[in-house]
Amino acid sequence: MYFCCVLCEKETCYTSKFCEKCRKIKHLINLYNERVYEVLEKVLVREPDKQENKIKAEIKTEIEKKSYSLRSQKTADKIIDKKD
């Protein structure tokens, strides 16, 4: 006996309520709860062309955060090296 995935209602499931992709989504919801809903609202609830712009802006923001973090770490490493 098989069933349709409870979340996407497209994929066939044999041993659980969720297909493999939806299980990952469910796991992210369990981990990040409200943040998942915020991201979905900010990014996906808009017109397709604006979705692309928002995705690019979010990626740019994440890259800038990581870049800042790496610069901060390099600065800290230099300070530590000078002390030695």
MILUMZA-504573 format. One record per residue: residue number from 1; x, y, z of N, C-alpha, C, CB in turn. Coordinates in Angstrom, 2 decimals. Each point is the difference from the previous one (the first is absolute). Last residue first. Glycine has a CB too. Layout:
BEGIN
+-----+---------+---------+---------+---------+---------+---------+---------+---------+---------+---------+---------+---------+
|   i |     n_X |     n_Y |     n_Z |    ca_X |    ca_Y |    ca_Z |     c_X |     c_Y |     c_Z |    cb_X |    cb_Y |    cb_Z |
+-----+---------+---------+---------+---------+---------+---------+---------+---------+---------+---------+---------+---------+
| NUM |       X |       Y |       Z |       X |       Y |       Z |       X |       Y |       Z |       X |       Y |       Z |
...
+-----+---------+---------+---------+---------+---------+---------+---------+---------+---------+---------+---------+---------+
This chain:
BEGIN
+-----+---------+---------+---------+---------+---------+---------+---------+---------+---------+---------+---------+---------+
|   i |     n_X |     n_Y |     n_Z |    ca_X |    ca_Y |    ca_Z |     c_X |     c_Y |     c_Z |    cb_X |    cb_Y |    cb_Z |
+-----+---------+---------+---------+---------+---------+---------+---------+---------+---------+---------+---------+---------+
|  84 |   52.50 |   36.15 |   20.13 |    0.91 |   -1.16 |    0.17 |    1.37 |    0.43 |   -0.35 |   -1.79 |   -1.64 |   -0.52 |
|  83 |   -1.77 |    4.66 |   -0.06 |    0.23 |   -0.21 |    1.44 |    1.02 |   -1.11 |    0.23 |   -2.34 |    0.78 |    0.49 |
|  82 |    0.79 |    0.18 |   -4.87 |    0.91 |    1.05 |    0.47 |    0.34 |   -0.17 |    1.47 |   -0.96 |    1.54 |   -1.70 |
|  81 |   -2.29 |   -4.42 |   -0.33 |    1.36 |   -0.29 |   -0.50 |    1.00 |    1.03 |    0.50 |   -0.99 |   -1.07 |   -2.03 |
|  80 |   -3.59 |    1.78 |    2.97 |    0.51 |   -1.13 |    0.79 |    1.44 |   -0.32 |   -0.42 |   -2.35 |   -0.94 |    0.24 |
|  79 |    0.08 |    4.17 |   -2.73 |    0.26 |    0.51 |    1.35 |    0.61 |   -1.10 |    0.88 |   -1.93 |    1.64 |   -0.24 |
|  78 |    0.49 |   -2.84 |   -4.06 |    1.19 |    0.85 |   -0.07 |    0.37 |    0.53 |    1.38 |   -0.58 |    0.64 |   -2.35 |
|  77 |   -3.45 |   -3.08 |    1.92 |    1.17 |   -0.89 |   -0.15 |    1.30 |    0.81 |   -0.04 |   -1.43 |   -1.65 |   -1.26 |
|  76 |   -2.64 |    4.00 |    1.29 |    0.24 |   -0.61 |    1.30 |    1.22 |   -0.92 |   -0.05 |   -2.46 |    0.13 |    0.51 |
|  75 |    1.02 |    1.73 |   -4.53 |    0.53 |    1.05 |    0.86 |    0.34 |   -0.56 |    1.38 |   -1.34 |    1.72 |   -1.26 |
|  74 |   -0.83 |   -4.56 |   -1.75 |    1.38 |    0.24 |   -0.44 |    0.66 |    1.06 |    0.87 |   -0.63 |   -0.64 |   -2.35 |
|  73 |   -3.94 |   -0.20 |    3.05 |    0.79 |   -1.13 |    0.46 |    1.46 |    0.19 |   -0.38 |   -1.99 |   -1.50 |   -0.22 |
|  72 |   -1.10 |    4.65 |   -1.34 |    0.13 |    0.12 |    1.45 |    0.88 |   -1.12 |    0.55 |   -2.26 |    1.08 |    0.12 |
|  71 |    1.11 |   -1.25 |   -4.64 |    0.94 |    1.11 |    0.25 |    0.24 |    0.16 |    1.48 |   -0.78 |    1.14 |   -2.08 |
|  70 |   -2.46 |   -4.27 |    0.80 |    1.34 |   -0.48 |   -0.35 |    1.05 |    1.09 |    0.25 |   -1.01 |   -1.53 |   -1.72 |
|  69 |   -3.52 |    2.67 |    2.33 |    0.41 |   -0.97 |    1.01 |    1.42 |   -0.50 |   -0.26 |   -2.40 |   -0.67 |    0.31 |
|  68 |    0.39 |    3.42 |   -3.52 |    0.31 |    0.78 |    1.20 |    0.52 |   -0.92 |    1.10 |   -1.77 |    1.69 |   -0.62 |
|  67 |    0.20 |   -3.77 |   -3.23 |    1.24 |    0.73 |   -0.31 |    0.44 |    0.81 |    1.21 |   -0.63 |    0.10 |   -2.43 |
|  66 |   -3.53 |   -2.26 |    2.62 |    1.08 |   -0.98 |    0.08 |    1.35 |    0.68 |   -0.22 |   -1.55 |   -1.80 |   -0.80 |
|  65 |   -2.28 |    4.44 |    0.26 |    0.12 |   -0.41 |    1.40 |    1.17 |   -0.96 |    0.18 |   -2.47 |    0.30 |    0.30 |
|  64 |    1.36 |    0.99 |   -4.68 |    0.61 |    1.11 |    0.73 |    0.18 |   -0.35 |    1.48 |   -1.04 |    1.61 |   -1.62 |
|  63 |   -1.26 |   -4.68 |   -1.08 |    1.41 |    0.03 |   -0.37 |    0.72 |    1.11 |    0.75 |   -0.56 |   -0.91 |   -2.27 |
|  62 |   -4.10 |    0.63 |    2.77 |    0.66 |   -1.13 |    0.66 |    1.50 |   -0.02 |   -0.29 |   -2.13 |   -1.30 |   -0.15 |
|  61 |   -0.49 |    4.52 |   -2.08 |    0.05 |    0.29 |    1.43 |    0.73 |   -1.10 |    0.75 |   -2.14 |    1.28 |   -0.19 |
|  60 |    1.27 |   -1.95 |   -4.37 |    1.01 |    1.03 |    0.17 |    0.18 |    0.34 |    1.48 |   -0.56 |    0.93 |   -2.28 |
|  59 |   -2.91 |   -3.84 |    1.14 |    1.29 |   -0.66 |   -0.18 |    1.13 |    1.00 |    0.22 |   -1.02 |   -1.64 |   -1.63 |
|  58 |   -3.33 |    3.33 |    1.66 |    0.23 |   -0.82 |    1.19 |    1.36 |   -0.71 |   -0.09 |   -2.49 |   -0.33 |    0.27 |
|  57 |    1.05 |    2.81 |   -4.01 |    0.29 |    0.90 |    1.11 |    0.31 |   -0.78 |    1.27 |   -1.48 |    1.73 |   -1.02 |
|  56 |    0.07 |   -4.13 |   -2.80 |    1.34 |    0.56 |   -0.21 |    0.40 |    0.91 |    1.16 |   -0.35 |   -0.12 |   -2.48 |
|  55 |   -4.01 |   -1.55 |    2.53 |    0.95 |   -1.10 |    0.20 |    1.42 |    0.51 |   -0.14 |   -1.69 |   -1.66 |   -0.86 |
|  54 |   -1.77 |    4.64 |   -0.15 |    0.11 |   -0.23 |    1.44 |    0.99 |   -1.11 |    0.31 |   -2.35 |    0.76 |    0.27 |
|  53 |    1.32 |    0.15 |   -4.80 |    0.72 |    1.14 |    0.60 |    0.22 |   -0.23 |    1.49 |   -1.00 |    1.53 |   -1.71 |
|  52 |   -1.63 |   -4.68 |   -0.55 |    1.39 |   -0.09 |   -0.43 |    0.83 |    1.12 |    0.62 |   -0.73 |   -1.08 |   -2.15 |
|  51 |   -3.89 |    1.19 |    2.84 |    0.57 |   -1.12 |    0.73 |    1.48 |   -0.11 |   -0.33 |   -2.21 |   -1.21 |    0.00 |
|  50 |   -0.40 |    4.24 |   -2.40 |    0.42 |    0.54 |    1.29 |    0.58 |   -1.09 |    0.90 |   -1.76 |    1.77 |   -0.21 |
|  49 |   -0.06 |   -3.01 |   -3.90 |    1.18 |    0.82 |   -0.25 |    0.53 |    0.62 |    1.29 |   -0.86 |    0.48 |   -2.31 |
|  48 |   -3.19 |   -3.15 |    2.59 |    1.20 |   -0.76 |   -0.37 |    1.25 |    0.85 |   -0.25 |   -1.53 |   -1.64 |   -0.98 |
|  47 |   -2.21 |    3.42 |    4.43 |   -0.01 |   -0.33 |   -1.42 |    1.31 |   -0.68 |   -0.38 |   -1.54 |    1.95 |   -0.48 |
|  46 |    0.05 |   -2.59 |    5.51 |    0.17 |    1.16 |   -0.86 |   -0.01 |   -0.46 |   -1.45 |    1.32 |    1.22 |    1.79 |
|  45 |   -0.58 |   -3.76 |    2.70 |   -1.33 |    0.59 |   -0.15 |    0.15 |    1.34 |   -0.74 |   -0.85 |   -1.15 |    2.14 |
|  44 |    4.75 |   -1.52 |   -1.00 |   -0.86 |   -0.66 |   -0.97 |   -1.38 |    0.64 |   -0.21 |    1.19 |   -2.04 |    0.62 |
|  43 |    2.37 |    3.80 |    2.46 |    0.58 |   -0.36 |   -1.29 |   -1.03 |   -0.49 |   -1.00 |    2.08 |   -0.55 |    1.20 |
|  42 |   -3.16 |    1.92 |    3.39 |    0.83 |    1.06 |   -0.59 |    0.43 |   -0.31 |   -1.42 |    0.78 |    0.54 |    2.27 |
|  41 |   -3.30 |   -3.80 |    0.25 |   -0.79 |    1.21 |   -0.22 |    0.80 |    1.08 |   -0.72 |   -1.32 |   -0.53 |    2.04 |
|  40 |    3.56 |   -3.41 |   -0.75 |   -0.99 |   -0.31 |   -1.03 |   -0.84 |    1.23 |   -0.33 |   -0.07 |   -2.37 |    0.79 |
|  39 |    3.09 |    2.74 |    2.77 |    0.70 |   -0.08 |   -1.30 |   -0.98 |   -0.28 |   -1.12 |    2.07 |   -0.81 |    1.16 |
|  38 |   -3.77 |    0.76 |    3.22 |    0.43 |    1.35 |   -0.37 |    0.66 |    0.00 |   -1.37 |    0.30 |    0.57 |    2.43 |
|  37 |   -1.44 |   -4.72 |   -0.51 |   -1.19 |    0.73 |   -0.44 |    0.34 |    1.41 |   -0.45 |   -1.38 |   -1.37 |    1.57 |
|  36 |    4.80 |   -1.22 |    0.29 |   -0.41 |   -0.59 |   -1.27 |   -1.20 |    0.75 |   -0.56 |    0.86 |   -2.26 |    0.73 |
|  35 |    0.63 |    3.38 |    3.58 |    0.91 |    0.53 |   -1.03 |   -0.38 |   -0.55 |   -1.37 |    1.86 |    0.18 |    1.70 |
|  34 |   -4.06 |   -1.75 |    2.28 |   -0.50 |    1.29 |   -0.49 |    0.86 |    0.56 |   -1.12 |   -0.93 |    0.43 |    2.25 |
|  33 |    2.41 |   -5.09 |   -1.02 |   -1.37 |    0.41 |    0.26 |   -0.38 |    1.34 |   -0.64 |    0.17 |   -1.25 |    2.10 |
|  32 |    3.96 |   -1.84 |   -1.94 |    0.01 |    1.46 |   -0.06 |   -1.37 |    0.65 |    0.17 |    1.93 |   -0.22 |   -1.47 |
|  31 |   -1.07 |   -4.69 |    1.75 |    1.21 |    0.65 |    0.50 |   -0.16 |    1.51 |    0.14 |    1.32 |   -1.81 |   -1.05 |
|  30 |   -4.84 |   -0.86 |   -0.79 |    0.21 |   -0.38 |    1.40 |    1.20 |    0.71 |    0.59 |   -1.01 |   -2.22 |   -0.48 |
|  29 |    0.19 |    2.79 |   -4.08 |   -1.06 |    0.67 |    0.78 |    0.17 |   -0.32 |    1.48 |   -1.57 |   -0.10 |   -1.97 |
|  28 |    4.36 |   -2.15 |   -1.00 |    0.38 |    1.42 |    0.10 |   -1.03 |    0.79 |    0.81 |    1.17 |   -0.18 |   -2.21 |
|  27 |   -2.17 |   -4.32 |    1.27 |    1.13 |    0.07 |    0.93 |    0.44 |    1.46 |    0.19 |    0.75 |   -2.32 |   -0.71 |
|  26 |   -4.01 |    1.43 |   -2.53 |   -0.57 |   -0.18 |    1.34 |    1.10 |    0.10 |    1.06 |   -1.83 |   -1.46 |   -0.95 |
|  25 |    3.18 |    1.45 |   -3.51 |   -0.70 |    1.25 |    0.32 |   -0.57 |   -0.05 |    1.41 |   -0.56 |    0.32 |   -2.43 |
|  24 |    2.47 |   -4.23 |    0.78 |    1.04 |    1.00 |    0.24 |   -0.61 |    1.34 |    0.38 |    1.51 |   -1.18 |   -1.62 |
|  23 |   -4.41 |   -2.19 |    0.31 |    0.56 |   -0.35 |    1.31 |    1.10 |    0.98 |    0.37 |   -0.55 |   -2.43 |   -0.37 |
|  22 |   -1.32 |    2.64 |   -3.91 |   -0.85 |    0.64 |    1.00 |    0.46 |   -0.32 |    1.42 |   -1.91 |   -0.11 |   -1.60 |
|  21 |    4.14 |   -1.97 |   -2.03 |    0.19 |    1.46 |   -0.06 |   -0.80 |    0.70 |    1.10 |    0.39 |   -0.16 |   -2.48 |
|  20 |   -0.95 |   -4.56 |    2.02 |    1.36 |    0.35 |    0.43 |    0.23 |    1.51 |    0.03 |    0.79 |   -2.17 |   -0.95 |
|  19 |   -5.81 |    0.66 |    1.67 |    1.01 |   -0.46 |   -0.96 |    1.36 |    0.51 |    0.47 |   -1.69 |   -0.02 |   -1.93 |
|  18 |   -2.35 |   -0.91 |    5.47 |    0.65 |    0.98 |   -0.86 |    0.94 |   -0.67 |   -0.99 |   -0.18 |    1.69 |    1.83 |
|  17 |   -2.36 |   -4.08 |    1.52 |   -0.99 |    0.95 |   -0.50 |    0.58 |    0.97 |   -1.01 |   -1.19 |   -0.20 |    2.16 |
|  16 |    3.17 |   -4.88 |   -1.61 |   -0.22 |    1.16 |    0.86 |   -1.04 |    0.93 |   -0.62 |    2.37 |   -0.17 |    0.86 |
|  15 |   -0.92 |   -4.02 |   -2.90 |    0.25 |   -0.28 |    1.41 |   -0.21 |    1.19 |    0.93 |    1.61 |   -1.68 |   -0.77 |
|  14 |   -2.42 |    1.68 |   -4.09 |   -0.30 |   -1.36 |    0.39 |    0.12 |   -0.23 |    1.50 |    0.77 |   -0.73 |   -2.24 |
|  13 |   -1.82 |    4.93 |   -1.69 |    0.73 |   -0.41 |    1.21 |   -0.45 |   -1.41 |    0.39 |    0.21 |    2.42 |    0.78 |
|  12 |   -0.23 |    1.34 |   -5.29 |   -0.51 |   -1.22 |    0.62 |    0.88 |   -0.37 |    1.19 |   -0.93 |   -0.79 |   -2.20 |
|  11 |   -0.06 |    5.90 |   -0.04 |    0.89 |   -1.16 |    0.06 |   -0.66 |   -1.17 |    0.73 |    1.98 |    1.54 |   -0.05 |
|  10 |   -4.31 |    2.61 |   -0.29 |    0.34 |   -0.45 |   -1.35 |    0.80 |   -1.30 |    0.01 |    0.00 |    2.37 |   -0.73 |
|   9 |   -1.53 |    0.74 |    4.44 |   -1.14 |   -0.70 |   -0.59 |    0.24 |   -0.45 |   -1.44 |   -1.45 |    1.35 |    1.48 |
|   8 |    4.13 |    1.08 |    2.22 |   -0.07 |    0.41 |   -1.41 |   -1.20 |   -0.59 |   -0.75 |    2.48 |    0.19 |    0.04 |
|   7 |   -2.07 |   -1.14 |    4.73 |    0.37 |    1.39 |   -0.23 |   -0.17 |    0.41 |   -1.46 |    1.59 |   -0.18 |    1.89 |
|   6 |   -2.41 |   -4.32 |   -0.32 |   -0.94 |    0.90 |    0.68 |    0.29 |    1.46 |   -0.33 |   -0.23 |   -1.68 |    1.84 |
|   5 |    1.23 |   -2.62 |   -5.08 |    0.65 |    0.81 |    1.02 |   -1.00 |    1.00 |    0.57 |    2.24 |   -0.26 |   -1.17 |
|   4 |   -4.18 |   -4.25 |   -0.80 |    0.60 |    1.23 |   -0.50 |    0.62 |    0.75 |    1.16 |   -1.66 |    0.14 |   -1.89 |
|   3 |    1.20 |   -5.60 |    1.79 |   -0.74 |    1.22 |    0.26 |    0.69 |    1.17 |   -0.68 |   -0.83 |   -0.92 |    2.19 |
|   2 |    0.43 |   -5.02 |   -2.25 |    0.77 |    1.23 |   -0.05 |   -0.93 |    1.20 |    0.18 |    1.71 |   -1.10 |   -1.50 |
|   1 |   -1.23 |   -4.75 |    2.11 |   -0.84 |    1.17 |    0.00 |    0.89 |    1.24 |    0.00 |   -1.84 |   -1.25 |    1.21 |
+-----+---------+---------+---------+---------+---------+---------+---------+---------+---------+---------+---------+---------+
